[in-house]
């Protein structure tokens, strides 16, 4: 999932800090997500999706 988030950051020419400030999600949460020690809850994913104007399903990569 974090790879999808990184792709959005690149596409929108922004960074995790700016998204954290805009969404109210802490940078620590995003860092833990990147490290794989935290899986964001749906409400946080929804905030990120809303920020980028995409459906939340775009952030959930189906593993398989």
URWO-V28739 format. One record per pair of residues at least 24 apart in sequence whose ideal C-beta (glycine too) atoms are under 6 Angstrom apart, sorted by the first residue. I is the first residue (numbers start at 1). J is the second residue. If there is no record, write none. Layout:
i = {I	I}
j = {J	J}
//
This chain:
i = {1	1	2	2	4	4	8	22	23	23}
j = {59	61	33	34	59	61	52	51	47	51}
//
